Amino acid sequence: MSVQVWTWILVGITFSLYFGIAIWARAGSTKEFYVAGGGVSPLANGMATAADWMSAASFISMAGIISFAGYDGSVYLMGWTGGYVLLALLLAPYLRKFGKFTVPDFIGDRYYSNTARTVAIVCALIVSFTYVAGQMRGVGIVFSQFLQVDITLGVVIGMAVVLIFAFLGGMKGITYTQVAQYCVLIFAFMVPAFFISIQMTGNPIPQFGMGSKVEEGVYLLDKLDTLHTQLGFKEYTSGTKSTWDIFAITMALMAGTAGLPHVIVRFFTVPKVKDARKSAGYALLLIAILYTTAPAIAVFSRTNLIETVSNKEYNSIPEWFKNWENTGLIAWSDKNKDGKIQYVAGNALSSKKPIYTNKRGANGERLISNANNSANELYVDRDIMVLANPEIANLPNWVIALVAAGGLAAALSTAAGLLLVISTSISHDLIKKQLKPNISEKGELVAARIAIVVAIIIAGIFGIYPPGFVAAVVALAFGLAAASFFPAIVLGIFDKRMNKEGAIAGMVVGISLMLFYMIRYKTGLIGVMDPRPASEWWLGTSPEGFGTFAMFINIIVSIIVSRVTPAPPKNVQEIVESIRIPSGAGEASSH
């Protein structure tokens, strides 16, 4: 059967499973809608957390970044993995014991202020919408290629799918859907990795295959280094980022992880604090399977891409190249008119994306109108590396289709969790806690579902017009979370002198700084139309790492302001003391 038929079959089966679970787990109360009734087992919650955590950025884009950035791409592995450990050990148990299942709710009660709650709601919406843009973009990419539709239509289809199982089941439906999605995405990620590792190195374990020898008797990484230097790229195993920027990006991703609202809420879906710790441990093990495999996928796909495409005649190029060319995610311009794809260091285009014409070149290639004068003739969107990897390696069609199903599972599971956070911020933290305290449970549930519909529409627009490739968008979301939430949460738990004035000032300053820097140096909407160059970065800090800078400013502002303003009420200080005491930690909170 063809790839498209296999894709329809596997995507149809998996989506039927998701919809069936959503209908079976339909939420009938706000507790079921927000925290799945608080009765999920630690293992199931661990699987759901892993699926929630491993987004399109983890599945589709992380290995793609590493395949192009090499050593520099390791910051994503360190930041996201370390961040989850930070969350599980430093924050989750205390937040669970405090008993507030949303970050705005925690901040509102801890800082005894609806103003603080409102600032936290705004921050949660900014973070979640930035993050969900990457997920919807990932959905669009998968649908556009494997179902042969336009990326925009792919995003719309993804919006409709997420709407069904988020609208019906809330957190209860999403939790059990994510258990199924974890199984799909991890199977889809690992099967091609096993195949290609055996194919290239003879070793079935990808993590070991990456460091094994290939047919020529040289180590695979040494071979890739040689291929890179021959084409004018830096060695794959060497880095170009400064030590400070590596630290800044890693720290921003770690702190951002610990402040992500859609992951924190997961620790309230289990009956006890002890179960929250267990589910965090399970999730870390389940996440590690993909995260330790991603570098191997990056090495395999990069090597195969260079050997398959570089200096090859377009007329003899494999069919996968021409298929992906139709999506606009790969492009070739025969600048020297020799009929061969010249892949060397440098940008092939005068703008970020290829602008296709309706004409075909002498070799049958789709002509683009924005090629520049550099020697490089090939443009490759790094988001395709995982999805195209099985095709590049000439694996069976069912494996190619399986990867499509896995990519959709990764993107949709995280999108659903994020959209629920957005919905909860509106219905619970804004309407229930501030605007209409006497709203009925039914009314709150209706408001939550209306908020999800609106959120999906906005998320879809962001997905159609994202500010970059998937992982870059997601990295910015982590920077926003680090700059706003992390200091308020950590200081709220460990500093009983921290008051509402300090928390509000810190959050406002932190998120404002991060937004300014992100817009100025990533999208270019402030001052000029194009992003400002790296030479103008503050202290050499990239936009992806600036969350660390903004976080430190947030902490400094928070502490200074809190020390020159009145201390929190005595009862708040006693609550802060009590949530750090382990006695009775096995009991479920009544909230």
C-alpha positions in Angstrom: 0.0 0.0 0.0 1.1 3.6 -0.6 2.2 5.9 2.2 -1.0 7.9 1.9 -3.2 4.9 2.3 -1.2 3.7 5.3 -1.4 7.2 6.8 -5.2 7.3 6.4 -5.4 3.9 8.1 -3.1 4.6 11.0 -4.3 8.2 11.6 -7.9 6.9 11.3 -7.4 4.2 13.9 -5.6 6.4 16.4 -8.1 9.3 16.0 -11.0 6.9 16.5 -9.3 5.8 19.7 -8.9 9.4 20.9 -12.5 10.3 20.1 -13.8 7.1 21.7 -11.9 7.9 24.9 -13.2 11.5 24.9 -16.8 10.3 24.6 -16.3 7.6 27.3 -14.6 10.1 29.7 -17.0 13.0 29.2 -16.7 15.4 32.1 -19.9 16.0 34.1 -18.5 18.3 36.7 -15.9 21.1 37.0 -13.6 18.9 39.1 -13.6 16.3 36.3 -13.2 19.0 33.7 -10.3 20.7 35.5 -8.4 17.9 37.3 -10.0 14.6 36.0 -11.8 14.2 39.4 -8.4 13.8 41.1 -8.6 10.0 40.8 -6.0 9.1 38.1 -3.4 6.5 39.0 0.3 7.5 39.2 1.3 5.4 36.2 -1.6 6.7 34.0 -0.8 10.2 35.1 2.9 9.7 34.4 2.1 8.6 30.9 -0.3 11.5 30.4 2.3 13.9 31.8 4.9 12.5 29.4 2.6 13.0 26.5 1.6 16.5 27.7 5.3 17.3 28.1 6.6 15.8 24.8 5.0 18.2 22.4 5.5 18.7 18.6 8.8 20.5 19.6 10.1 17.3 21.3 8.8 14.9 18.6 9.2 16.9 15.4 11.6 19.7 16.0 14.1 18.9 18.7 16.0 16.3 16.7 15.7 18.6 13.7 17.4 21.4 15.6 20.2 19.0 16.8 20.6 17.7 13.3 21.4 21.2 12.0 23.0 22.8 15.1 25.0 19.7 16.2 26.6 20.3 19.6 24.8 23.6 20.1 21.4 21.8 19.9 22.2 20.0 23.1 20.9 22.9 25.1 17.4 21.8 24.4 18.1 18.3 25.7 19.7 19.7 28.9 17.2 22.4 29.4 14.0 20.4 28.9 15.2 17.3 30.8 16.7 19.2 33.7 13.7 21.4 33.8 11.4 18.5 34.4 13.6 17.3 37.3 13.5 20.8 38.7 9.7 20.8 38.5 9.2 17.4 40.0 11.6 17.9 42.9 11.4 21.6 43.7 7.8 22.7 43.0 5.2 20.0 42.3 4.9 18.5 45.8 4.6 21.9 47.5 2.1 23.2 44.9 0.1 19.9 45.3 0.1 20.4 49.1 -1.0 24.0 48.8 -4.0 22.7 46.9 -4.4 25.1 44.1 -4.5 23.4 40.7 -3.8 26.5 38.5 -0.8 28.8 38.7 -3.0 32.0 38.8 -5.0 30.4 41.6 -1.8 29.7 43.6 -0.5 33.2 43.0 -3.8 34.8 43.8 -4.2 33.0 47.1 -0.5 33.0 48.1 -0.2 36.7 47.4 -3.7 37.5 48.8 -4.5 39.7 45.8 -6.8 39.6 42.8 -4.4 41.9 41.1 -1.7 39.3 41.4 -4.2 36.7 40.1 -5.0 38.9 37.1 -1.4 39.4 36.2 -0.8 35.7 36.5 -3.8 35.0 34.2 -2.4 37.4 31.6 1.0 35.7 31.8 -0.6 32.2 31.6 -2.5 33.3 28.4 0.7 34.7 26.8 2.8 31.7 27.6 0.1 29.2 26.6 -0.8 30.9 23.3 2.9 31.2 22.4 3.4 27.5 23.2 0.3 26.3 21.4 1.3 28.1 18.2 4.2 25.7 17.9 1.8 22.7 18.4 -0.6 23.8 15.7 2.2 24.5 13.3 3.4 21.0 13.9 -0.1 19.6 13.2 -0.2 21.6 9.9 3.2 20.3 8.8 2.2 16.7 9.3 -1.2 17.0 7.7 0.2 19.0 4.7 2.6 16.3 3.8 1.0 13.0 4.6 -2.6 13.9 3.8 -1.5 16.1 0.8 -3.3 19.2 2.0 -2.2 22.8 2.5 -0.5 23.6 5.8 -3.3 26.1 6.6 -6.0 23.4 6.1 -3.9 21.0 8.1 -4.0 23.5 11.0 -7.8 23.8 10.7 -8.2 20.0 10.8 -6.0 19.9 13.9 -8.1 22.6 15.5 -11.3 20.5 14.9 -9.7 17.3 16.4 -8.5 19.0 19.5 -11.8 20.8 20.0 -13.7 17.5 20.1 -11.7 15.7 22.8 -11.0 18.9 24.9 -14.5 20.2 24.6 -16.1 16.9 25.6 -13.9 15.5 28.2 -11.9 18.4 29.8 -9.0 17.2 31.8 -10.6 13.8 32.4 -10.9 13.1 28.6 -7.6 14.7 27.9 -5.8 12.6 30.5 -6.9 9.2 29.2 -6.5 10.4 25.6 -2.9 11.4 26.4 -2.2 7.9 27.8 -3.1 6.5 24.4 -1.2 9.3 22.6 2.0 8.6 24.6 1.9 4.9 23.5 1.4 6.1 19.8 4.1 8.8 19.8 6.8 6.8 21.6 6.2 3.7 19.3 6.3 6.0 16.3 9.5 7.7 17.4 11.3 4.5 18.3 10.4 2.1 15.5 12.2 4.1 12.7 15.1 4.7 15.1 15.6 1.0 15.5 15.3 0.4 11.8 17.8 3.1 10.8 20.3 2.2 13.6 20.4 -1.4 12.3 20.6 -0.2 8.7 23.5 2.3 9.3 25.5 0.7 12.1 24.2 -2.9 12.7 23.4 -1.9 16.3 19.7 -2.1 17.1 19.9 0.4 20.0 19.9 3.9 18.6 21.7 5.5 21.6 24.6 3.0 21.0 24.3 3.1 17.2 25.1 6.8 17.2 28.5 6.1 18.6 29.2 2.9 16.6 31.2 2.4 13.4 29.7 2.3 10.0 30.6 0.2 6.9 33.7 2.3 6.1 35.2 1.4 9.5 35.0 4.9 10.9 32.8 6.1 13.7 29.5 7.6 12.5 30.1 10.9 14.3 33.6 11.1 12.8 32.0 10.5 9.3 29.4 13.2 9.9 32.1 15.6 11.0 34.0 14.9 7.8 30.9 15.4 5.7 30.3 18.7 7.4 33.7 20.1 6.9 33.8 19.0 3.3 30.6 21.1 2.7 31.9 24.1 4.6 29.9 23.6 7.7 31.4 23.6 11.2 32.1 20.2 12.7 28.9 18.6 13.9 30.4 17.8 17.3 31.8 21.3 17.9 29.8 24.4 19.0 29.7 28.0 18.2 27.5 29.4 21.0 29.2 31.3 23.8 29.3 29.6 27.2 27.0 32.3 28.6 24.3 31.8 25.9 24.4 28.0 26.4 23.9 28.6 30.1 21.2 31.2 29.5 19.2 29.0 27.1 19.5 25.9 29.3 18.5 27.9 32.4 15.5 29.5 30.6 14.3 26.1 29.4 14.7 24.6 32.9 13.0 27.5 34.8 10.4 27.8 32.1 9.6 24.1 32.4 9.0 24.5 36.2 6.6 27.4 35.5 4.5 25.7 32.7 0.9 25.8 33.8 -0.3 22.8 31.7 2.3 20.5 33.4 1.8 21.8 36.9 -1.9 21.0 36.8 -1.1 17.3 36.1 0.0 16.9 39.7 -3.6 17.5 40.9 -5.2 14.7 38.9 -3.9 12.0 41.3 -5.4 11.3 44.8 -2.4 12.1 47.0 0.8 14.1 47.2 2.7 10.8 47.4 1.1 9.8 44.1 2.1 13.2 42.5 5.8 12.3 43.3 5.3 8.8 41.9 3.8 10.1 38.7 6.6 12.6 38.3 9.1 9.7 38.5 7.2 7.6 36.0 6.9 10.5 33.6 10.7 11.2 33.8 11.5 7.6 32.9 9.0 7.7 30.0 10.3 11.0 28.7 13.9 9.8 28.9 13.1 7.1 26.2 12.5 9.8 23.6 15.0 12.4 24.8 17.9 9.9 24.8 16.9 8.8 21.3 16.6 12.3 19.7 20.3 12.9 19.3 20.7 9.6 17.5 17.8 10.4 15.2 19.5 13.8 14.5 22.8 12.1 13.5 21.1 9.5 11.4 18.9 12.0 9.5 21.6 14.5 9.0 24.0 11.9 7.6 21.3 10.4 5.3 20.2 13.8 4.1 23.8 14.8 3.0 24.6 11.5 1.4 21.2 11.4 -0.4 21.0 14.9 -1.7 24.4 16.7 -1.8 25.9 16.9 -5.2 23.3 14.6 -6.7 21.5 15.2 -9.9 17.9 16.4 -9.4 16.6 14.0 -12.1 17.8 11.0 -10.0 16.8 12.4 -6.6 14.5 10.1 -4.6 10.8 10.7 -4.7 10.7 11.8 -1.0 12.4 15.0 -2.0 9.8 16.0 -4.6 7.0 15.1 -2.2 8.3 17.4 0.5 9.1 20.1 -2.1 5.3 20.4 -2.7 4.8 21.4 1.0 7.2 24.4 0.7 9.5 22.9 3.4 12.4 22.0 1.1 13.5 23.8 -2.0 16.3 23.7 -4.6 17.5 26.4 -7.0 19.9 25.4 -9.7 22.1 28.5 -9.5 25.0 27.2 -11.5 22.8 25.4 -14.0 24.6 22.1 -13.7 21.5 20.0 -12.8 23.0 19.0 -9.4 22.0 20.0 -5.9 24.8 22.0 -4.5 24.5 21.8 -0.7 27.1 23.9 1.1 27.2 26.3 4.1 25.2 29.5 3.7 21.6 30.6 3.2 20.1 29.6 -0.1 17.3 32.2 0.0 17.0 35.9 0.3 14.2 35.5 2.9 13.4 32.8 5.5 11.0 30.7 3.4 10.9 29.7 -0.3 8.5 31.6 -2.5 7.4 29.2 -5.2 6.3 30.2 -8.6 4.0 28.1 -10.8 6.8 27.4 -13.2 9.0 24.3 -13.4 12.8 24.4 -14.2 14.7 22.5 -16.8 15.1 19.6 -14.4 11.5 19.6 -13.3 12.1 21.4 -10.0 9.6 23.9 -8.6 11.1 27.3 -9.3 11.4 29.8 -6.5 11.6 33.6 -6.8 13.7 34.4 -3.8 17.0 32.5 -4.3 20.1 34.6 -3.5 23.6 34.6 -4.9 25.2 32.3 -2.4 26.8 29.0 -3.4 24.3 27.0 -1.4 21.3 25.8 -3.6 19.3 23.9 -1.0 16.8 25.1 1.6 15.7 22.6 4.2 13.2 23.4 7.0 14.5 21.6 10.1 11.0 20.7 11.1 10.9 18.0 8.4 13.9 16.0 9.6 12.1 13.6 11.9 9.1 13.3 9.6 11.1 12.8 6.4 13.8 10.6 8.1 12.0 7.2 7.3 11.6 8.3 3.7 15.2 9.4 3.3 16.3 6.0 4.8 13.9 4.2 2.4 12.0 2.5 5.2 8.7 0.7 4.6 5.6 2.8 3.9 3.8 1.7 7.1 6.8 3.1 9.2 6.5 6.4 7.3 2.8 6.6 8.1 3.4 5.6 11.7 5.7 8.6 12.2 2.9 10.9 10.9 0.5 9.4 13.4 3.1 9.9 16.2 3.7 13.5 15.2 0.0 14.2 15.4 -0.3 12.5 18.7 2.6 14.6 20.2 1.3 17.9 18.9 -2.4 17.3 19.7 -1.8 16.0 23.2 0.2 19.1 24.2 -2.2 21.4 22.4 -5.1 19.9 24.3 -3.4 20.4 27.7 -2.5 24.0 26.8 -6.0 24.9 25.6 -7.4 23.5 28.9 -5.0 25.8 30.8 -6.3 28.7 28.7 -9.9 27.7 29.3 -9.3 27.3 33.1 -7.6 30.6 33.4 -10.7 32.3 31.9 -13.5 30.3 33.5 -12.1 29.5 36.9 -9.4 32.1 37.7 -11.1 35.1 36.0 -14.9 34.4 36.0 -15.3 32.2 39.1 -12.7 33.8 41.3 -13.2 37.4 40.3 -16.0 38.5 38.1 -18.9 36.1 39.1 -18.0 34.3 42.4 -21.6 32.9 42.7 -21.7 31.3 39.2 -23.1 27.8 39.3 -21.0 24.8 38.5 -23.0 24.3 35.3 -22.4 27.9 34.3 -18.7 27.6 35.0 -18.5 24.4 32.8 -20.3 26.3 30.0 -17.9 29.2 30.3 -14.9 26.8 30.3 -16.1 25.1 27.0 -16.8 28.5 25.3 -13.3 29.6 26.3 -11.8 26.5 24.7 -13.6 27.2 21.4 -12.3 30.8 21.4 -8.8 29.7 22.4 -8.6 27.1 19.6 -9.6 29.7 17.0 -6.8 32.0 18.3 -4.3 29.1 18.5 -5.1 28.2 14.9 -4.4 31.7 13.7 -1.0 31.5 15.6 -0.4 28.1 14.0 -1.0 29.5 10.5 1.2 32.5 11.1 3.9 31.4 13.6 7.0 33.4 14.5 9.4 30.6 13.5 9.9 26.9 13.4 8.2 24.8 16.0 11.0 24.4 18.6 12.0 28.1 18.4 8.4 29.2 19.1 8.2 26.7 22.0 11.6 27.9 23.4 10.2 31.4 23.5 7.2 30.2 25.5 9.6 28.7 28.1 11.4 32.0 28.2 8.2 33.8 29.0 7.3 31.2 31.7 10.8 31.6 33.2 10.6 35.4 33.2 7.1 35.6 34.7 6.0 32.5 36.8 9.1 30.8 38.0 10.3 33.5 40.5 6.7 34.1 41.8 6.2 30.4 42.4 9.6 29.6 43.9 9.7 32.7 46.2 6.1 32.0 47.1 7.0 28.6 48.4 10.4 29.3 50.0 10.3 33.0 51.0 7.5 33.7 53.6 8.5 37.4 53.5 7.6 37.7 49.8 4.5 39.8 49.5 1.9 40.8 46.8 3.7 44.0 45.9 7.0 42.2 45.2 5.3 39.4 43.2 3.3 41.7 41.0 6.2 44.0 40.3 8.5 41.1 39.5 6.0 39.4 37.1 5.2 42.6 35.3 8.8 43.6 34.8 9.9 40.0 33.9 7.2 39.3 31.2 7.5 42.9 29.8 11.2 42.6 29.3 10.9 39.1 27.7 8.1 40.3 25.4 10.1 43.3 24.3 13.3 41.3 23.6 11.4 38.5 21.8 9.6 41.0 19.6 12.6 43.1 19.0 15.1 40.3 18.1 12.8 37.6 16.9 9.9 39.2 14.9 11.3 42.7 14.3 8.0 44.5 15.0 9.5 47.1 17.3 11.4 49.8 15.4 12.0 48.0 12.2 10.3 45.3 10.2 13.2 42.7 10.3 14.5 41.2 13.5 17.6 42.9 14.8 20.9 41.0 14.2 22.7 38.8 16.7 25.5 41.4 17.0 23.0 43.7 18.8 21.9 41.0 21.4 22.3 42.2 25.0 25.4 40.7 26.5 25.4 38.2 23.6 22.1 36.6 24.9 19.9 35.0 22.2 16.1 35.5 22.4 15.7 31.8 23.4 18.0 32.5 26.4 16.8 35.9 27.4 14.2 34.4 29.7 17.1 33.7 32.2 18.1 37.4 32.1 14.5 38.5 32.6 14.1 35.9 35.4 17.0 37.3 37.3 15.7 40.8 37.0 12.3 39.5 38.2 13.8 38.0 41.3 15.8 41.1 42.1 12.8 43.4 41.7 10.6 41.0 43.6 12.9 40.8 46.6 13.7 44.5 46.7 10.1 45.6 46.5 8.9 43.0 49.0 11.5 44.3 51.6 10.4 47.9 51.3 6.7 47.2 51.5 4.6 45.6 54.3 5.1 41.9 55.2 2.4 39.4 54.2 -0.4 38.7 56.8 0.5 36.3 59.5 -1.9 33.6 58.2 -0.2 33.6 54.8 3.2 33.2 56.4 1.9 30.3 58.4 0.6 28.6 55.2 4.0 29.1 53.5 5.6 27.4 56.5 3.1 24.5 56.5 3.4 23.5 52.9 7.1 22.7 53.4 6.5 20.4 56.3 6.4 16.8 55.1 4.2 15.5 57.9 0.8 14.3 56.5 2.1 14.6 53.0 0.3 11.4 52.0 -3.1 12.9 52.6 -5.1 14.3 49.7 -5.9 18.0 49.8 -9.5 18.8 50.2 -9.3 21.4 47.4 
